[in-house]
Each structure stands twice: as C-alpha cells, then as structure tokens.
Amino acid sequence: MDEASRIVAGMRADLDRLAGDASARSREAIRLAMEASIAEIQAGGLWTQASSIAALVQLREALLTILAAQAGPLFLAAAVVVSKAAAAREAALLRALDKRFKGAARPLNFDALVWAERQGERLGRLRLPAVQVATGRYSAAVMADLERSLTANALLGKPWWEAEKLLRRGTARALADEQWRIDRIMRTETAAIYNGSMLAAMEAEDTPADPMMKRLSATFDRATGKDSVAAHGQVRRVGEPFQDIRGRLYQAPPNRPHDRELVLPHRASWGPTPPALEGPRPQAAGLRRRGEDSPQTLAASAELTRMAGDVNDLRRRAQVGEPTGALLEVARRRLAEGQVVLAANRVRDRVLDGAGVRARPGQPISLGGISARVRSVAAGIAVVDIGGAAVRVKLDRSGRLLGASTGAGQVVVSREQREQALGMLRLVFAGG
C-alpha cells in the first residue's frame, strides 16, 4: 500500500473512531444524567401512580437538559475536532499526490489551524438544526419506553427501595433500546463535518489554472449497500454535484444516514486518477441469492450512473455557453450503450434465477450452459426457456425488470437486431 492509499485508509479509520468516540461520550453522559436524576427522586412508602408521574417529569427534564448540551455547545466543539482531523488528512493526501505527480509538494491554501477551526464552526452551525431534530426524536422514543415501563402495574404497590431498582433497570433498558439512534446521529454528522471540511479544502485549492476535481469513494465490505456501489467512482468538478441511483444530487457525502462514503481530491494537472485511490472494487462474498443483482450487474449500474452524470454535466455546460463540441453526443451514445449492457446483465441474472443456477461472483459461466434457454433479446424484451416453458421478460429503458409472462410467442425482430442483442448477451454470459 503506497502513502496515498494509507492516508485514505486513515480517513476511513477517522470516521469510525470519531463517530465511535462521540457515541460513547454521549451514551455515558446520558447514563450519568439519568442515574443522578433517579437518585434525586424523593419518595417513600409504596410506589403509586403519582410516583410514576413525578418520576417521568424529572427524568424527562434530565434527558432534555443533557441532550440540549449535546445538540448545542458540545456538538459545536466536537465539529471543530472533526474538521481539524479532516484538514490534516486532506493536506497530507494532497502533499503525497503532488510529490507523486509533480515531484514536489506545493503550498496549500488551507493548511492552517485557524482555517480548520473556522470550517468546523461553520459546518457545525449548518448541521446543528438536523442534530436537534434527531435528538428530539431520540428523547421522545426514550420517554415513550419509560412511560410504558413506569405505568406498568409491576411498579404499583411496591416498596420504594424495590421500585427504585426496577426504575433503574427500566431506564437502562430504554436507553439501550434506543442507542442505535444516537449511533446513527453521530456517524452521520461526523461524516458530514469530515467530508464537508475536505470539500471546503478542495474549494480553497481550486484555481482556473489547475481545476480541482472531486471523486466519490465508497467503503466495500459486507455492509456496503447497492446505492454505494452504484455511486462509487464518480468524478466531478469541485462545484458540480454527485448523483445517486435515485437521481438525487449532493455535493459531498453523506446523502443518507450511516453513509460511509468519502469525497477525495484530484487536481486536473495530475492526469487520470490513480487506481489506488479508487478503493477496492465491489466483491460480494459467497453465493448470489435469488433476486439479487450480481457483481457484474452492480458494476454496470455504477457505470451507467457515472455516464448519466457525465451527460448532465455536459448539458449544464452547454446551457451556460461552454463549448462542448461533440462530447455531449458521444456521452449520450455511451449512455445508451450502458443501458443495453445493464439490461443484458439483468436478463442474465433473472435467467440464472429461473434456471435455479447459483453462480459464484467472478466465476465465468459459459454460454453453452445457458444459451439454450435464451431465445431472443431485443427492444427491452427477452424470451427465455425456464423449465421447458417460454417466459417473456420485459425491461424498461434503464434495464429494470418490469414483469414476466409465460407463452410460446417469439419476439419479432430483425436479424441484425437479434444478432446484436445476442452478441451482447454472449459477451455478458461468457464474461461471468
């Protein structure tokens, strides 16, 4: 692993560490505040309905007080820490890549402690409303759990010393049951501050003489979602948005909760993006389950998303008067070809599903073992043999499966169309 790749790996480790530390601090602070609140509850004799109401009021006040601090000054202070870590990694990565491609590192426009602090404060204030909304939902969920626990008949009539034990146990259980909400908040907001700081650093480095580009890089493991696979590898100008598989635009990750993507820099003067920074290619583990897209289909979907982004980028440039020449028409043609590739891959997946075939990712499948099932493919429709019956599979323009029906009818197409479509399938099947 070269220096740049080690730095990118360090960025991913930063996100895990910073989010984990924030979750742990939050969990401990909430636990201590709730325990202190229980200790302050004054009661004697037997536990009554009035005791439950009083305890709920006091616990709610304690929870709201600690959350107001966490979704306020404590969050703003943590944002500065995250921004400093991101700026330090970004500076190290740019120096390493400048040395690789230019022979020497050059001065950076953001390499100052005060810059990172200001970015952390700015991004923290921008994200604060979302944090407050999310912590409000967390407190509502915790209090709902506590209310169910405190109003249960199990507490009524108990001596205070025994009811207090049950109260502590119920509070701990409610906090544990809703901890996933705090974890999600911390991971999402840490990623937002971290990537936001790196994007701001790229904007500071962007110049007309050497434009700064940005690349979307996903983390690939068993938890990686199909949306991350499809979005991975997009390259845009620093001011242009990325696009996910649903067509949503965003400047930098995260674009959804628990998003683990990174936005990485690339100067135009460096040339093609070094493969080491693209991250590992998606490799599913084990057997593909029925109905799932294969790794080949996921890769084709990711390529189609990038092609669609290129077309949108060129279209916007043409609208503001930038000369694009024949680039836009070429990009549109490639997009159409990408749609055919994706459709062919999805036909292949569905054929394998219907035939009961289990293919290991990356393992080639010869056309000879499956070609008898493929009768024709054209115009978004495939007729395949499954269990001795002809099944017509219909796809939309993006290759999404619309439905399937049985019947002996053959799709009527010209010989040229049929040969072209079957040739595409032959490549797909032979390529595994």
N, C-alpha and C positions, 0 to 999 in steps of 0.2 A: 504494500500500500504506500503510495507516494505522499508527500507532505500535504498537498491539497486535499486528497481523499481523507487523510487523517483529520484535517480540520473540519471537513464536512461531517465526518463521523462524530467529532466532538460537538458540533452543533446539535445533532440529534440527541446526544447524551445530555447536553444542556437542557433541552426541552423536558426530558424525563426527570432530570434532577431538580430543576427549578419548580416544575409543577408538583413533583412529589414532596418537596420541602414545604411548599405553600400549603398543600393539603394537610400535611402532618401538623404544621403550626396551627392551622385553622381548627382541625379536629381537637387538638389539645386545649386550645383557648376556649372553645365551646364547652368541652367537658368540664374544665375547671370552673367556668362561669355557672354552669348548671348545678354542679355539686355545691358550690358556695351558696347558690340560691336555695337549694333544698335545706342546707344547714341553717339558713336564716328563718325558715318557716317555723312559726311558733304554734304549737298545737299540744294538746294534752287530752287525756281520756281516750274516747273512742273516735275513730275516723267517721266523719259524716259527709253528707252531700255538700255542706258548706265548706268543709275542709278541702274537698276536691276543687271547688270553685276558687277558693283562696290560693291554693297551690298552683292552679293553672294561670291565674293572673300574675303571680310572682315569677313563675318560670317563663312565661311569655315576655315579661319585662326584661328578664335577664338575657334571654336569647336575642331579643331585638337590640338590646344595648351592645352586646358583643358583636353582632352582625353589622350594626351601624359603623362600628370602628373598623371592621374587616372590609366593608364595602365603602370605605372612605379613606382616612389618612393612612391606614395600614396598607391598603391596596396601592395607593399612590406611591408610597415608599418602596413597595416591592416592585412596582413598574420600573423605577429607576434602576434597581439592581438587575432586572432582566435586560433592560436596554444597554447597560454597561457591558454585560456578558455578550450580547449580540454584536455590539460595535467592535469589541475586541476580536471576536472570531472573524467578523467581516474584514477588518483591517488585516488580520493575519492571512486570510484567504487571498485577498487582492495582492498582497505583497508576494505570496508564494506564486501566484499565477503571472504576475508581472515579471518575476525573475525567470519563470519557465519560458515565457513567450517573448519577452523583451530584453532579457539578460540582466535586468536590474530593477529593483523596486523603485517606484516613484512616490513623491509626497502625496498624501491623501488630504482631501478637503474636510474630512470629518474626524480625523484621528486626534481627538482632544476629549478629555474627561468631561469638560463642561458641555460639549455638544451632546454626548450620550445622556447626561443628566437632563438636559432640556428636552430631548426627544422622549425620554421616559416620562417626564412630567406631562408633556403634550399628549402622548398616547394614552397615558393613564387617565387623564381627564376625558379623552374621547371615549374610552371604554367603560368609564365609571357608570353611566346610566344602565348599560346592559348588565353589569355586575350587580347593581342594586336590584334590578328586576329579578335576576336569577336567585339572589339570596332571599328575596321576598318569597319566592316560590318554595325555597328550601324551608324557611321558617314556618310557612303555612302548612307544609307537609308534616314537619316535626310536631307542630302543635296539634294537628289533627290526630296523629298517632297517640300523643299524650292524652288528649281528651278522651279518646276511646278507652285508654288504659285507666285513667283516673275515674271515669264514670262507671266502670265495671263494678258489678256487685262484689267482686273479690275483695275490694278495699273496705267497703262499708261495714261498720261494726267492729273493725279490727282495732286492737290497741295501737296507740301512736307509734311505739317502737317497732311494731311489726309492719304497720302501714308504711313507715319510712323506708324500710328495707325494700318493700315492693315498689315504692315510688322511685327509689334509686335504680332498681333493676329495670323498671319500665322506661325510665328516662334514657338509660344506657342503650336499651334495645331500640328505642325510637331514633336515637342519634345514629346508631349503627345501620339501621334500615335505610336511612336517607343519606348516608355518607356518600353514595355514588353521585349525588347532586353536587356536593362540594368538590369531589374529584373532577367532575366534568367541567365545572366552572373554572377551576384552577388550571386545568390542562388547556382549555380553550383560550382563556385570557392570557396565559403565559405565551402560547403560540402567537396570539395576536400582537402582543407587545414585542416579542422577539422578531417575528417576520416584519412587523411594521418598522422597527428600528433598522433592520437590514435594507428594507426598501428605501427608507429615507437616506441611508448612506449611499445607495446606488444613485438616487436623485442628485445627491451632492457631487457625485463623480461624473454625472452625465454632461458631456460637452459636445458642441457641434463638430469639433474636430475628431472626437473619438466617442461616439454614442455608446451609452451603457445599455446593455440588454439584460433581461432577467429570465431565468429558467425555473420552471416548476419541477421540484424533485420530491417524489413520494418515498415513503418507507415501505419496503417489501418484506412482509413476514406473514404468518398465518392470520393476523388480524387485518391485513390490508383489504379494503373494500374495492369493488369493481369500479366505483367512481374515481378512486385514487389511481388505479391502473390506467384508466382512460385518460385522465388529465396529465399524467406524468410526462415530463419531457417537453412541454410547451415552451417555446421561446418567444418573447415579445419585447418590443421596445419598453423602456422603463415606465413610460406613461400609458402604455396600452394594457387593457385588461386581459386576464386569462378567462377561459370559458370551460365550464364543466359539462358533463354529458347531458345535463338538463337544459343547457343553453344559458345558465346564469353566469354573469360576468363579475369578476372580482379582481382587485389589484394585487392582493397578496393573501396567502393563507392566514387564518383558517376561513373557509367558506361554509363550515358546518361544525357542530360540536365534535370534540375529540379528533379534529383534523390534525394529522401529524406531518403534513407536507412542509417543505422549506422553499423559500424563494432565494435562488443563488445568483450571483453576479456573473456577467460575462461582457468584457469590453469588445466592441466590434473589431478593434485592431488585433485582437488575439487570433482571429480566424475561427474555424469550426470549434465547437465546444468539445473539450477533451472528454473521451468516453468515461474516464474515471469519475467524473462529476455527475454523470447521468444516473448513478445509482445502479444497483443490481436489477436486471430485468425480471419481471414477474415470473415466478416459477411456482405453480401450485404443487402441493405435496399430496402424494397418494393418488387414488383413482378419482377421475372426474365423476361426480354424481349425476344421475339422470336429471336433465333440465338445466344444468349449469353450463355456462359458456366455457369453452376450452381455453387454455392459454393462448392458442393461436387466434381465437375469436376476440379475446380481450386485447391482444396486441393490435389486431385490425381495427377494433373500436377506438383504441387510443390514437392510432394513426389517422383515422377519419376525423376525430376531434381536432387534431392538430391541423389537418387540411382545412377544415371548416374555419378555424381561427385565422389561418393564412388568407383565406378568401375574404373574410370580414375585415381583416387589417388592410388588405389592398383596396377593398371597396371604399373604406373610410378615407384612405389616402387619395383615391381618385376623386372623391367628393369634395375635398378641400383644394383640388387643383394640382396635386403632386403627380408628376409623370410616372405612370406605371408600365407604359408600353404594352407588350403582350403578356406581362406577368400575370395579370388578372385572369385572362382567358386560359393560360396554362394551369393556373391554380384551380380554376373551375373544372377543367378537364381531369385533373388529378383527383379532385374531389369525387367526380362521377365514377372514376375508376376505383377509388377507395370504397365507394358504396357497393360496387359489384363484388369486390373482394370480401367485404364484411358479409354480404348476403350469402356468398358461396360458403364461407366458413360456418355461418349459422345453419345453412342447409345441411352441411356435413355433420354438425353436432346433432341435429334433430334426426338425421338418418341413423347415426350411431345409437341414439337413444331408442328409436323404434326397433332397431335390429337387435337390441339387447347387448350391443358391443361395449366393452369397457376398455378405453384406451388410456394408457399412462401418458401424462403430459410429456411431450418431446419425443415420444416413441413413434417412428414413422408407421403409417398404415398404407399398405399397397392398394392401389386402385383395383387390382384383381379381386381382392376380397370383398369389395363393396360395389363395384361397378355394375353388377347385375341388378342391383336394387335401384340404380339411377336410370330413369327412362329419358328424361329431358329436363333441362333447366333453361328458362328464358323469361324475360319480361316479369321478373319477380316471382315466378311460379316454378315449382319443381314437382315432378311426378316421380315418386319412388316406390319401389316394391318393399313392403314390410309384411312379413308373414305370408307372402304369396298374394297379397292384395295390393292394388294400386292405390296410393294415397297422394292426393294433391296438397302440396304445402304452399301457402301463399304468404309472401313477404311484402312489406311496404318498401318505400324507396330507400329508407335507411337500413334495410335488412332485418327489421323487427318482424318476428313471427306474428301474423295476423290470424291464422287459423289453418286447419287441415280438414280435408274431407275425403271420403273413400269414393271410388268409382273407377270405371275402366277407361274413361276419356283420356285422350292424349292431348297435350298442349300443342296447338298447331303453330309452328314457327318455320321460318325459312331455314334452309340447310346451313347458310352462313351463320345465322344467329345460334342455331343449335350447336354447331361445331365450336363457335367462340365460347359459348357458355360451358359446354362440356370440357373444353380445353382448360377453362379457368378452374372447373371442379377437379380436373385431373391434376393440376398443379397443387391445389389445396390438399387433396387426398394424399398425393404422393409425398407432399412436404410434411405430413404428420400434423 
